[in-house]
């Protein structure tokens, strides 16, 4: 969740994992200095995954 420190402030962002063995890919474009904002984005992404229907 915390992916970096910029200007002395922690940067939080969702992290994408494409498999058990895959390295985590931080989605820094969705990042925020607010942990609460980043957690809200994560929950929105999770809800998209749960609500997705196979094509």
Biopython code that builds the backbone (N, CA, C, O; Angstrom):
import numpy as np
from Bio.PDB.StructureBuilder import StructureBuilder

atoms = [
    (1, "UNK", "N", (0.824, -1.192, 0.000)),
    (1, "UNK", "CA", (0.000, 0.000, 0.000)),
    (1, "UNK", "C", (0.865, 1.250, 0.000)),
    (1, "UNK", "O", (0.664, 2.109, -0.859)),
    (2, "UNK", "N", (1.829, 1.403, 0.929)),
    (2, "UNK", "CA", (2.741, 2.542, 0.836)),
    (2, "UNK", "C", (3.798, 2.167, -0.187)),
    (2, "UNK", "O", (4.520, 1.185, -0.016)),
    (3, "UNK", "N", (3.885, 2.959, -1.258)),
    (3, "UNK", "CA", (4.771, 2.591, -2.350)),
    (3, "UNK", "C", (6.010, 3.452, -2.451)),
    (3, "UNK", "O", (6.969, 3.074, -3.125)),
    (4, "UNK", "N", (6.013, 4.605, -1.796)),
    (4, "UNK", "CA", (7.134, 5.519, -1.946)),
    (4, "UNK", "C", (7.066, 6.589, -0.868)),
    (4, "UNK", "O", (6.090, 6.679, -0.123)),
    (5, "UNK", "N", (8.098, 7.386, -0.797)),
    (5, "UNK", "CA", (8.113, 8.578, 0.052)),
    (5, "UNK", "C", (8.564, 9.725, -0.835)),
    (5, "UNK", "O", (9.615, 9.651, -1.471)),
    (6, "UNK", "N", (7.778, 10.772, -0.876)),
    (6, "UNK", "CA", (8.113, 11.943, -1.687)),
    (6, "UNK", "C", (8.028, 13.187, -0.829)),
    (6, "UNK", "O", (7.010, 13.451, -0.189)),
    (7, "UNK", "N", (9.087, 13.932, -0.823)),
    (7, "UNK", "CA", (9.116, 15.145, -0.017)),
    (7, "UNK", "C", (8.918, 14.862, 1.457)),
    (7, "UNK", "O", (8.391, 15.698, 2.192)),
    (8, "UNK", "N", (9.340, 13.683, 1.890)),
    (8, "UNK", "CA", (9.199, 13.304, 3.284)),
    (8, "UNK", "C", (7.819, 12.779, 3.653)),
    (8, "UNK", "O", (7.581, 12.423, 4.807)),
    (9, "UNK", "N", (6.904, 12.728, 2.680)),
    (9, "UNK", "CA", (5.544, 12.240, 2.928)),
    (9, "UNK", "C", (5.358, 10.872, 2.276)),
    (9, "UNK", "O", (5.827, 10.648, 1.160)),
    (10, "UNK", "N", (4.678, 9.961, 2.961)),
    (10, "UNK", "CA", (4.428, 8.649, 2.357)),
    (10, "UNK", "C", (3.419, 8.763, 1.222)),
    (10, "UNK", "O", (2.455, 9.524, 1.307)),
    (11, "UNK", "N", (3.653, 7.991, 0.152)),
    (11, "UNK", "CA", (2.731, 7.922, -0.971)),
    (11, "UNK", "C", (2.084, 6.544, -0.954)),
    (11, "UNK", "O", (2.768, 5.520, -0.952)),
    (12, "UNK", "N", (0.763, 6.536, -0.941)),
    (12, "UNK", "CA", (-0.019, 5.304, -0.899)),
    (12, "UNK", "C", (-0.681, 5.094, -2.255)),
    (12, "UNK", "O", (-1.124, 6.048, -2.895)),
    (13, "UNK", "N", (-0.745, 3.829, -2.689)),
    (13, "UNK", "CA", (-1.390, 3.521, -3.956)),
    (13, "UNK", "C", (-1.788, 2.056, -3.985)),
    (13, "UNK", "O", (-1.218, 1.240, -3.261)),
    (14, "UNK", "N", (-2.768, 1.719, -4.823)),
    (14, "UNK", "CA", (-3.099, 0.309, -5.012)),
    (14, "UNK", "C", (-1.914, -0.422, -5.634)),
    (14, "UNK", "O", (-1.093, 0.173, -6.333)),
    (15, "UNK", "N", (-1.844, -1.706, -5.367)),
    (15, "UNK", "CA", (-0.790, -2.550, -5.919)),
    (15, "UNK", "C", (-1.467, -3.691, -6.666)),
    (15, "UNK", "O", (-2.354, -4.354, -6.128)),
    (16, "UNK", "N", (-1.051, -3.915, -7.895)),
    (16, "UNK", "CA", (-1.630, -4.956, -8.744)),
    (16, "UNK", "C", (-0.736, -6.193, -8.717)),
    (16, "UNK", "O", (0.471, -6.109, -8.939)),
    (17, "UNK", "N", (-1.344, -7.328, -8.443)),
    (17, "UNK", "CA", (-0.643, -8.607, -8.498)),
    (17, "UNK", "C", (-1.336, -9.463, -9.551)),
    (17, "UNK", "O", (-2.543, -9.695, -9.476)),
    (18, "UNK", "N", (-0.568, -9.930, -10.533)),
    (18, "UNK", "CA", (-1.142, -10.690, -11.633)),
    (18, "UNK", "C", (-1.049, -12.194, -11.421)),
    (18, "UNK", "O", (-1.472, -12.966, -12.281)),
    (19, "UNK", "N", (-0.513, -12.610, -10.310)),
    (19, "UNK", "CA", (-0.417, -14.024, -9.991)),
    (19, "UNK", "C", (0.358, -14.207, -8.706)),
    (19, "UNK", "O", (0.930, -13.256, -8.173)),
    (20, "UNK", "N", (0.376, -15.427, -8.212)),
    (20, "UNK", "CA", (1.053, -15.699, -6.948)),
    (20, "UNK", "C", (2.547, -15.402, -7.014)),
    (20, "UNK", "O", (3.132, -14.923, -6.042)),
    (21, "UNK", "N", (3.167, -15.687, -8.166)),
    (21, "UNK", "CA", (4.611, -15.517, -8.293)),
    (21, "UNK", "C", (5.007, -14.164, -8.863)),
    (21, "UNK", "O", (6.193, -13.841, -8.928)),
    (22, "UNK", "N", (4.030, -13.378, -9.273)),
    (22, "UNK", "CA", (4.314, -12.090, -9.915)),
    (22, "UNK", "C", (4.721, -11.043, -8.880)),
    (22, "UNK", "O", (4.229, -11.027, -7.752)),
    (23, "UNK", "N", (5.624, -10.180, -9.296)),
    (23, "UNK", "CA", (5.993, -9.047, -8.455)),
    (23, "UNK", "C", (4.826, -8.067, -8.412)),
    (23, "UNK", "O", (4.043, -7.977, -9.358)),
    (24, "UNK", "N", (4.719, -7.349, -7.326)),
    (24, "UNK", "CA", (3.672, -6.343, -7.182)),
    (24, "UNK", "C", (3.994, -5.145, -8.070)),
    (24, "UNK", "O", (5.135, -4.688, -8.126)),
    (25, "UNK", "N", (2.975, -4.645, -8.759)),
    (25, "UNK", "CA", (3.127, -3.464, -9.605)),
    (25, "UNK", "C", (2.322, -2.327, -8.983)),
    (25, "UNK", "O", (1.093, -2.336, -9.049)),
    (26, "UNK", "N", (2.993, -1.351, -8.381)),
    (26, "UNK", "CA", (2.259, -0.226, -7.807)),
    (26, "UNK", "C", (1.591, 0.603, -8.905)),
    (26, "UNK", "O", (2.191, 0.874, -9.945)),
    (27, "UNK", "N", (0.370, 0.992, -8.665)),
    (27, "UNK", "CA", (-0.373, 1.842, -9.602)),
    (27, "UNK", "C", (-0.252, 3.285, -9.118)),
    (27, "UNK", "O", (-1.198, 3.864, -8.582)),
    (28, "UNK", "N", (0.928, 3.843, -9.320)),
    (28, "UNK", "CA", (1.234, 5.155, -8.747)),
    (28, "UNK", "C", (0.350, 6.266, -9.295)),
    (28, "UNK", "O", (0.165, 7.281, -8.625)),
    (29, "UNK", "N", (-0.200, 6.103, -10.492)),
    (29, "UNK", "CA", (-1.091, 7.141, -11.030)),
    (29, "UNK", "C", (-2.382, 7.244, -10.226)),
    (29, "UNK", "O", (-3.074, 8.260, -10.289)),
    (30, "UNK", "N", (-2.711, 6.194, -9.469)),
    (30, "UNK", "CA", (-3.890, 6.220, -8.598)),
    (30, "UNK", "C", (-3.498, 6.527, -7.155)),
    (30, "UNK", "O", (-4.303, 6.373, -6.237)),
    (31, "UNK", "N", (-2.265, 6.960, -6.966)),
    (31, "UNK", "CA", (-1.734, 7.193, -5.628)),
    (31, "UNK", "C", (-2.227, 8.470, -4.983)),
    (31, "UNK", "O", (-2.786, 9.358, -5.627)),
    (32, "UNK", "N", (-1.994, 8.523, -3.679)),
    (32, "UNK", "CA", (-2.411, 9.672, -2.880)),
    (32, "UNK", "C", (-1.504, 9.773, -1.659)),
    (32, "UNK", "O", (-0.934, 8.777, -1.214)),
    (33, "UNK", "N", (-1.378, 10.966, -1.130)),
    (33, "UNK", "CA", (-0.659, 11.128, 0.128)),
    (33, "UNK", "C", (-1.551, 10.774, 1.311)),
    (33, "UNK", "O", (-1.079, 10.666, 2.443)),
    (34, "UNK", "N", (-2.830, 10.596, 1.047)),
    (34, "UNK", "CA", (-3.781, 10.214, 2.077)),
    (34, "UNK", "C", (-4.032, 8.707, 2.007)),
    (34, "UNK", "O", (-4.480, 8.193, 0.982)),
    (35, "UNK", "N", (-3.746, 8.022, 3.081)),
    (35, "UNK", "CA", (-3.976, 6.576, 3.117)),
    (35, "UNK", "C", (-5.461, 6.265, 2.932)),
    (35, "UNK", "O", (-5.816, 5.295, 2.261)),
    (36, "UNK", "N", (-6.321, 7.079, 3.522)),
    (36, "UNK", "CA", (-7.773, 6.864, 3.403)),
    (36, "UNK", "C", (-8.234, 6.980, 1.957)),
    (36, "UNK", "O", (-9.068, 6.193, 1.509)),
    (37, "UNK", "N", (-7.702, 7.951, 1.222)),
    (37, "UNK", "CA", (-8.073, 8.106, -0.184)),
    (37, "UNK", "C", (-7.611, 6.897, -0.993)),
    (37, "UNK", "O", (-8.350, 6.398, -1.841)),
    (38, "UNK", "N", (-6.400, 6.430, -0.737)),
    (38, "UNK", "CA", (-5.880, 5.264, -1.447)),
    (38, "UNK", "C", (-6.705, 4.024, -1.120)),
    (38, "UNK", "O", (-6.980, 3.215, -2.006)),
    (39, "UNK", "N", (-7.101, 3.865, 0.132)),
    (39, "UNK", "CA", (-7.923, 2.711, 0.510)),
    (39, "UNK", "C", (-9.294, 2.767, -0.174)),
    (39, "UNK", "O", (-9.848, 1.730, -0.537)),
    (40, "UNK", "N", (-9.836, 3.967, -0.349)),
    (40, "UNK", "CA", (-11.115, 4.109, -1.040)),
    (40, "UNK", "C", (-10.983, 3.668, -2.508)),
    (40, "UNK", "O", (-11.865, 2.992, -3.037)),
    (41, "UNK", "N", (-9.893, 4.050, -3.152)),
    (41, "UNK", "CA", (-9.650, 3.633, -4.539)),
    (41, "UNK", "C", (-9.508, 2.116, -4.616)),
    (41, "UNK", "O", (-10.032, 1.486, -5.534)),
    (42, "UNK", "N", (-8.808, 1.536, -3.664)),
    (42, "UNK", "CA", (-8.632, 0.083, -3.637)),
    (42, "UNK", "C", (-9.987, -0.612, -3.523)),
    (42, "UNK", "O", (-10.247, -1.587, -4.228)),
    (43, "UNK", "N", (-10.836, -0.118, -2.652)),
    (43, "UNK", "CA", (-12.159, -0.724, -2.493)),
    (43, "UNK", "C", (-12.990, -0.575, -3.769)),
    (43, "UNK", "O", (-13.740, -1.485, -4.122)),
    (44, "UNK", "N", (-12.868, 0.554, -4.463)),
    (44, "UNK", "CA", (-13.577, 0.735, -5.725)),
    (44, "UNK", "C", (-13.090, -0.268, -6.759)),
    (44, "UNK", "O", (-13.895, -0.843, -7.491)),
    (45, "UNK", "N", (-11.778, -0.484, -6.826)),
    (45, "UNK", "CA", (-11.226, -1.461, -7.765)),
    (45, "UNK", "C", (-11.682, -2.878, -7.419)),
    (45, "UNK", "O", (-12.017, -3.659, -8.309)),
    (46, "UNK", "N", (-11.696, -3.203, -6.142)),
    (46, "UNK", "CA", (-12.153, -4.530, -5.722)),
    (46, "UNK", "C", (-13.619, -4.742, -6.087)),
    (46, "UNK", "O", (-14.000, -5.836, -6.502)),
    (47, "UNK", "N", (-14.435, -3.716, -5.937)),
    (47, "UNK", "CA", (-15.849, -3.863, -6.267)),
    (47, "UNK", "C", (-16.037, -4.081, -7.769)),
    (47, "UNK", "O", (-16.965, -4.779, -8.175)),
    (48, "UNK", "N", (-15.179, -3.499, -8.590)),
    (48, "UNK", "CA", (-15.241, -3.744, -10.028)),
    (48, "UNK", "C", (-14.915, -5.202, -10.340)),
    (48, "UNK", "O", (-15.549, -5.821, -11.194)),
    (49, "UNK", "N", (-13.934, -5.732, -9.648)),
    (49, "UNK", "CA", (-13.538, -7.127, -9.857)),
    (49, "UNK", "C", (-14.675, -8.079, -9.455)),
    (49, "UNK", "O", (-14.990, -9.020, -10.183)),
    (50, "UNK", "N", (-15.279, -7.828, -8.303)),
    (50, "UNK", "CA", (-16.366, -8.665, -7.808)),
    (50, "UNK", "C", (-17.579, -8.561, -8.731)),
    (50, "UNK", "O", (-18.255, -9.560, -8.975)),
    (51, "UNK", "N", (-17.857, -7.377, -9.239)),
    (51, "UNK", "CA", (-19.033, -7.157, -10.067)),
    (51, "UNK", "C", (-18.845, -7.535, -11.527)),
    (51, "UNK", "O", (-19.804, -7.498, -12.298)),
    (52, "UNK", "N", (-17.629, -7.898, -11.924)),
    (52, "UNK", "CA", (-17.362, -8.211, -13.329)),
    (52, "UNK", "C", (-18.038, -9.521, -13.730)),
    (52, "UNK", "O", (-18.108, -10.468, -12.946)),
    (53, "UNK", "N", (-18.523, -9.553, -14.945)),
    (53, "UNK", "CA", (-19.122, -10.779, -15.473)),
    (53, "UNK", "C", (-18.236, -11.312, -16.593)),
    (53, "UNK", "O", (-17.719, -10.533, -17.393)),
    (54, "UNK", "N", (-18.055, -12.615, -16.660)),
    (54, "UNK", "CA", (-17.215, -13.158, -17.730)),
    (54, "UNK", "C", (-17.854, -12.940, -19.089)),
    (54, "UNK", "O", (-19.077, -12.965, -19.224)),
    (55, "UNK", "N", (-17.007, -12.723, -20.104)),
    (55, "UNK", "CA", (-17.551, -12.494, -21.452)),
    (55, "UNK", "C", (-17.498, -13.750, -22.285)),
    (55, "UNK", "O", (-17.914, -13.740, -23.444)),
]
sb = StructureBuilder()
sb.init_structure("model")
sb.init_model(0)
sb.init_chain("A")
sb.init_seg("    ")
for serial, (resi, resn, name, xyz) in enumerate(atoms, 1):
    if name == "N":
        sb.init_residue(resn, " ", resi, " ")
    sb.init_atom(name, np.array(xyz, "f"), 0.0, 1.0, " ", f" {name:<3s}", serial, name[0])
structure = sb.get_structure()
